[in-house]
């Protein structure tokens, strides 16, 4: 898959899935704008990204919060100023809200609900909103949003964070509905739904022996846990011309979780 002459914004591109996706896109020739909340982390990621890019001068990092309108607008303004177009948006940014009070519905705090919805759903609204206005004017574009397997299935005891599940399900339906509507503008919108991966956000679960044992049933495909590369490869496919007749899908990358 070649991404020469493609301008791609990766929201949440400084860690985990987003970081790996940015590296692979840069190695395939794309011009990349990555975003993340932490300035130092963004700068460090940019240095490494440039070392692996086909076009190192076409790599940009912008620190900002995807839940803040002005920060999001600044990302797309800089993208257009620097490159003059936007071909692809990959929205990866999101959180697990457990530390804010997310949990079973009867225990989930109002703060937990609000923080999760803002981080996982409002951020998608803001980035997709800005990208779509640019893509409509160009009459082409491609958006890939990252959701979760928990937006597709009910949660078992180890994964009972109901605000998180609701936010991820909402991303799927928002994307599917928009995919139908914006197809007339030659814009594709798809979603990937990872299972449990070895990422910074998942370390609590990854390091819990009881959860690791449960994964042998939940994600029966050996080795029972996924990695950022597994999702990045799917994102690259959906971002490429090889998937030009695919829109409105929610693709599980879950080791068989949703197949049961």
TASULRA-V9355 format. One record per residue. N is the residue number from 0. RES is the residue in three letters. SS is DSSP state (~ for helix, > for strand, _ for the rest). OMEGA is omega in whole degrees, 0 to 359 (* if undefined). D_FIRST is the distance of its C-alpha to the first C-alpha in Angstrom with 1 decimal. Layout:
n | res | ss | omega | d_first
N | RES | SS | OMEGA | D_FIRST
N | RES | SS | OMEGA | D_FIRST
This chain:
n | res | ss | omega | d_first
0 | UNK | _ | 183 | 0.0
1 | UNK | _ | 180 | 3.8
2 | UNK | _ | 174 | 6.7
3 | UNK | _ | 178 | 9.5
4 | UNK | _ | 177 | 12.6
5 | UNK | _ | 176 | 11.7
6 | UNK | > | 189 | 14.7
7 | UNK | > | 173 | 14.4
8 | UNK | > | 176 | 17.5
9 | UNK | > | 180 | 17.5
10 | UNK | > | 188 | 21.0
11 | UNK | _ | 187 | 22.2
12 | UNK | _ | 184 | 19.8
13 | UNK | _ | 178 | 22.4
14 | UNK | _ | 172 | 22.6
15 | UNK | ~ | 183 | 21.3
16 | UNK | ~ | 182 | 18.3
17 | UNK | ~ | 179 | 17.9
18 | UNK | ~ | 180 | 18.1
19 | UNK | ~ | 179 | 15.6
20 | UNK | ~ | 179 | 13.1
21 | UNK | ~ | 179 | 14.0
22 | UNK | ~ | 182 | 13.7
23 | UNK | ~ | 178 | 10.1
24 | UNK | ~ | 179 | 9.2
25 | UNK | ~ | 178 | 11.6
26 | UNK | ~ | 179 | 10.3
27 | UNK | _ | 171 | 7.0
28 | UNK | _ | 184 | 9.6
29 | UNK | _ | 165 | 10.7
30 | UNK | > | 191 | 14.4
31 | UNK | > | 167 | 15.7
32 | UNK | > | 177 | 19.0
33 | UNK | > | 176 | 20.0
34 | UNK | > | 175 | 23.3
35 | UNK | > | 185 | 25.7
36 | UNK | _ | 188 | 29.5
37 | UNK | _ | 182 | 30.5
38 | UNK | ~ | 182 | 30.7
39 | UNK | ~ | 179 | 30.9
40 | UNK | ~ | 178 | 28.0
41 | UNK | ~ | 180 | 25.9
42 | UNK | ~ | 179 | 27.0
43 | UNK | ~ | 179 | 26.4
44 | UNK | ~ | 180 | 22.9
45 | UNK | ~ | 179 | 22.3
46 | UNK | ~ | 180 | 23.7
47 | UNK | ~ | 179 | 21.5
48 | UNK | ~ | 180 | 18.3
49 | UNK | ~ | 182 | 19.4
50 | UNK | ~ | 183 | 19.9
51 | UNK | ~ | 187 | 16.3
52 | UNK | _ | 172 | 14.7
53 | UNK | _ | 181 | 13.6
54 | UNK | _ | 186 | 15.9
55 | UNK | ~ | 179 | 18.6
56 | UNK | ~ | 180 | 20.8
57 | UNK | ~ | 178 | 18.4
58 | UNK | > | 182 | 18.9
59 | UNK | > | 174 | 21.6
60 | UNK | > | 180 | 23.4
61 | UNK | > | 176 | 26.0
62 | UNK | > | 179 | 28.4
63 | UNK | _ | 182 | 29.6
64 | UNK | _ | 184 | 30.4
65 | UNK | _ | 175 | 28.3
66 | UNK | _ | 183 | 31.5
67 | UNK | _ | 185 | 33.2
68 | UNK | ~ | 184 | 32.9
69 | UNK | ~ | 178 | 33.6
70 | UNK | ~ | 180 | 31.0
71 | UNK | ~ | 178 | 28.3
72 | UNK | ~ | 181 | 29.5
73 | UNK | ~ | 179 | 29.4
74 | UNK | ~ | 184 | 25.7
75 | UNK | ~ | 174 | 24.7
76 | UNK | ~ | 180 | 27.5
77 | UNK | ~ | 178 | 26.2
78 | UNK | ~ | 180 | 22.6
79 | UNK | ~ | 178 | 24.1
80 | UNK | ~ | 185 | 26.5
81 | UNK | ~ | 190 | 24.0
82 | UNK | ~ | 176 | 21.1
83 | UNK | _ | 179 | 22.8
84 | UNK | _ | 174 | 20.3
85 | UNK | _ | 180 | 18.3
86 | UNK | _ | 189 | 15.1
87 | UNK | > | 170 | 14.3
88 | UNK | > | 172 | 16.8
89 | UNK | > | 180 | 16.2
90 | UNK | > | 181 | 19.8
91 | UNK | _ | 190 | 20.4
92 | UNK | _ | 178 | 23.9
93 | UNK | _ | 183 | 26.8
94 | UNK | _ | 162 | 29.7
95 | UNK | _ | 189 | 31.8
96 | UNK | _ | 185 | 35.2
97 | UNK | ~ | 183 | 37.5
98 | UNK | ~ | 178 | 39.1
99 | UNK | ~ | 178 | 39.9
100 | UNK | _ | 176 | 41.7
101 | UNK | _ | 179 | 39.2
102 | UNK | _ | 174 | 40.2
103 | UNK | _ | 189 | 41.9
104 | UNK | _ | 182 | 42.8
105 | UNK | _ | 180 | 46.5
106 | UNK | _ | 183 | 45.9
107 | UNK | _ | 180 | 43.0
108 | UNK | _ | 178 | 44.5
109 | UNK | ~ | 177 | 44.2
110 | UNK | ~ | 179 | 42.6
111 | UNK | ~ | 179 | 40.0
112 | UNK | ~ | 185 | 39.2
113 | UNK | ~ | 181 | 39.0
114 | UNK | ~ | 181 | 36.9
115 | UNK | ~ | 181 | 34.3
116 | UNK | ~ | 179 | 34.2
117 | UNK | ~ | 184 | 33.8
118 | UNK | ~ | 188 | 31.1
119 | UNK | ~ | 182 | 29.0
120 | UNK | ~ | 179 | 29.8
121 | UNK | ~ | 180 | 31.2
122 | UNK | ~ | 178 | 28.4
123 | UNK | ~ | 175 | 25.9
124 | UNK | ~ | 184 | 28.3
125 | UNK | ~ | 183 | 28.6
126 | UNK | ~ | 180 | 24.9
127 | UNK | ~ | 178 | 24.0
128 | UNK | ~ | 181 | 27.2
129 | UNK | ~ | 182 | 26.4
130 | UNK | ~ | 183 | 22.8
131 | UNK | ~ | 178 | 23.9
132 | UNK | ~ | 176 | 26.6
133 | UNK | ~ | 183 | 24.2
134 | UNK | ~ | 177 | 21.7
135 | UNK | ~ | 180 | 24.7
136 | UNK | ~ | 179 | 25.9
137 | UNK | ~ | 187 | 22.6
138 | UNK | _ | 169 | 22.4
139 | UNK | _ | 177 | 18.7
140 | UNK | > | 185 | 17.0
141 | UNK | > | 179 | 15.2
142 | UNK | > | 173 | 16.8
143 | UNK | > | 177 | 16.1
144 | UNK | > | 178 | 19.4
145 | UNK | > | 177 | 20.1
146 | UNK | _ | 182 | 23.3
147 | UNK | _ | 173 | 24.7
148 | UNK | ~ | 180 | 25.9
149 | UNK | ~ | 170 | 29.3
150 | UNK | ~ | 183 | 28.7
151 | UNK | _ | 186 | 28.6
152 | UNK | _ | 173 | 31.4
153 | UNK | _ | 185 | 34.8
154 | UNK | _ | 172 | 35.2
155 | UNK | _ | 195 | 37.3
156 | UNK | ~ | 183 | 39.7
157 | UNK | ~ | 187 | 37.4
158 | UNK | ~ | 184 | 35.0
159 | UNK | _ | 172 | 37.6
160 | UNK | _ | 193 | 36.5
161 | UNK | ~ | 174 | 37.1
162 | UNK | ~ | 178 | 36.2
163 | UNK | ~ | 181 | 32.8
164 | UNK | ~ | 180 | 32.4
165 | UNK | ~ | 181 | 33.6
166 | UNK | ~ | 181 | 31.3
167 | UNK | ~ | 175 | 28.2
168 | UNK | ~ | 180 | 29.4
169 | UNK | ~ | 177 | 30.0
170 | UNK | ~ | 180 | 26.5
171 | UNK | ~ | 184 | 25.3
172 | UNK | ~ | 174 | 27.9
173 | UNK | ~ | 182 | 27.5
174 | UNK | ~ | 181 | 23.8
175 | UNK | ~ | 180 | 24.6
176 | UNK | ~ | 179 | 27.5
177 | UNK | ~ | 180 | 25.7
178 | UNK | ~ | 179 | 22.8
179 | UNK | ~ | 186 | 25.4
180 | UNK | ~ | 186 | 27.3
181 | UNK | ~ | 176 | 24.5
182 | UNK | ~ | 179 | 22.7
183 | UNK | ~ | 177 | 25.3
184 | UNK | ~ | 180 | 23.7
185 | UNK | _ | 178 | 20.2
186 | UNK | > | 176 | 19.2
187 | UNK | > | 178 | 17.4
188 | UNK | > | 180 | 18.6
189 | UNK | > | 182 | 17.7
190 | UNK | > | 168 | 19.0
191 | UNK | > | 186 | 18.1
192 | UNK | > | 181 | 21.3
193 | UNK | > | 166 | 21.4
194 | UNK | _ | 180 | 24.4
195 | UNK | _ | 181 | 26.1
196 | UNK | > | 174 | 23.9
197 | UNK | _ | 179 | 25.1
198 | UNK | _ | 178 | 24.7
199 | UNK | ~ | 183 | 27.4
200 | UNK | ~ | 188 | 28.4
201 | UNK | ~ | 188 | 29.1
202 | UNK | ~ | 177 | 31.3
203 | UNK | ~ | 181 | 34.5
204 | UNK | ~ | 183 | 33.2
205 | UNK | ~ | 184 | 31.5
206 | UNK | _ | 178 | 34.8
207 | UNK | _ | 185 | 37.0
208 | UNK | ~ | 180 | 38.0
209 | UNK | ~ | 178 | 39.1
210 | UNK | ~ | 178 | 35.7
211 | UNK | ~ | 177 | 34.0
212 | UNK | ~ | 180 | 36.3
213 | UNK | ~ | 182 | 35.6
214 | UNK | ~ | 178 | 31.9
215 | UNK | ~ | 175 | 32.6
216 | UNK | ~ | 183 | 33.6
217 | UNK | ~ | 180 | 31.4
218 | UNK | _ | 191 | 28.1
219 | UNK | _ | 181 | 29.2
220 | UNK | _ | 178 | 26.0
221 | UNK | _ | 14 | 26.6
222 | UNK | _ | 174 | 26.5
223 | UNK | _ | 176 | 27.4
224 | UNK | _ | 181 | 25.6
225 | UNK | > | 181 | 22.0
226 | UNK | _ | 181 | 20.2
227 | UNK | ~ | 180 | 18.1
228 | UNK | ~ | 180 | 15.1
229 | UNK | ~ | 180 | 15.5
230 | UNK | ~ | 180 | 15.2
231 | UNK | ~ | 180 | 12.5
232 | UNK | ~ | 178 | 10.1
233 | UNK | ~ | 178 | 11.5
234 | UNK | ~ | 178 | 11.3
235 | UNK | ~ | 178 | 7.6
236 | UNK | ~ | 181 | 7.5
237 | UNK | ~ | 178 | 10.5
238 | UNK | ~ | 188 | 9.3
239 | UNK | _ | 176 | 6.5
240 | UNK | ~ | 177 | 8.1
241 | UNK | ~ | 180 | 7.8
242 | UNK | ~ | 190 | 10.6
243 | UNK | _ | 180 | 12.5
244 | UNK | _ | 180 | 15.7
245 | UNK | _ | 173 | 15.9
246 | UNK | _ | 176 | 18.2
247 | UNK | _ | 180 | 21.0
248 | UNK | _ | 170 | 20.0
249 | UNK | > | 189 | 21.0
250 | UNK | > | 176 | 18.8
251 | UNK | > | 173 | 20.9
252 | UNK | > | 201 | 19.4
253 | UNK | _ | 177 | 22.9
254 | UNK | _ | 178 | 23.7
255 | UNK | _ | 182 | 25.7
256 | UNK | ~ | 185 | 27.8
257 | UNK | ~ | 180 | 27.6
258 | UNK | ~ | 186 | 28.0
259 | UNK | _ | * | 31.6
